[in-house]
Amino acid sequence: MAEKKYCEETEKLARIAKALAHPARIAIVQFLAKQDTCYFGDIHEELPIAKATVSQHLKELKDAGLIQGEIEAPKVKYCIDRENWKLAKTLFKDFFNMELCKKKSCCK
């Protein structure tokens, strides 16, 4: 059976949605979005997230392109990736603005 390929935008939207599919990651994004500059410090001290899992959550967000960061001993610096954030907003806007079936009787 041949593997189905999705368009690039669909793949990106799914990756971003997956990254945001955990309350801890949403909390991290909300926290970083409120910062005036990149955040230097231990996010687990700011949010109710276990220290052991923070790096996993940050990695998911970084892999999805929502945040960017660098290791700067002894702390880590993270911030919202503004370019990819704009892309994510557009992808979600387009997705939720899709035309729905005009028939009001479907699925009742």
N, C-alpha and C positions, 0 to 999 in steps of 0.2 A: 504494500500500500504506500503510495507516494505521500510525503510529508507536505501538508498545506502551508503555504507561505502567506503571511499577512503583510499589508503595506507598512512602510516604516513608521508612519504616524500612529497606526494601531498598536504596533509593538512598543513605541515610546509611551503611549497612553497607558498601556497595560503595565509597563515597568514602573511608572510613576504611581499608579493606583496601588500596585503591590507594596511599594515602599511606604505608602501612607496607610496601609491596612493594619496598623497597630497603634493603639493609643499612646504608647511611649514615643513613637516616632512623630506622631502629630504634635505631641507636647514639645518635643525637641525643636521641630520646625517653628512652632508658635513662639517658643522662647528665643530662638535665634532671629526671627523676624522682628522682634521688639528691640534688638540691640542696635545701638548707633554705629558700632564698629564690629569687627570680628571678635568673637568671644574667646578669651584666653582663660582657661580654667577647667575645673572638673564639673561637667554638667550634672553628674550624679549628686553634687552638693546643692544644686539649684532646683532640681526636679525630683519627684518621687520615683526614681529609677535606680535599680540596683547597680552598683559600680561594675559588677561582673558582666552586665549585659549592655552597658552604655556603648561600648566599642562596637558591638554587633549591630546595634540600632544605627549608629553613626555610619557604619560601613554600608548598610542598606541604603540609607539616604544619599550617601556619596556616590554609590554605584548607579543610583537612579538619576544622578545629576542635580538633585535638589539642593545639596550643600557642597561646599568645597572646604578643604582643610589641609593643614600641614602640621607635621610634628615639629614642635619647637621645644626642646628639652627645657625644663622637665614637664611642660604642659603641652596641650594640643590647642591649635587655633582653628575655629570653625566659623563659617558664616553662610548665609543663603547665596547660592549661585544665581545671581540676578538674571542672567541671560536665559538659563534653563527654567527659571521660575516663570518668566514671561511666556516661554514656550508651553509650559505646563498649564498656565492659565488659558491660553488659546486652545489647547487640545481639549481641556475639560469643557470650556465654553462651547466649542463646536460640537462636542459629544452631547451635551445636555440641551443644545438647541436643535437637535435633529427633529425633523418632522415626524410626527407619530401617525399611526394609522388614522385615517379620517372617520372610519366606522366607529361609532360610539357603542355599538353592540358587541364588539369583540371582548372575549374573556369575562363575560358577566355570569 
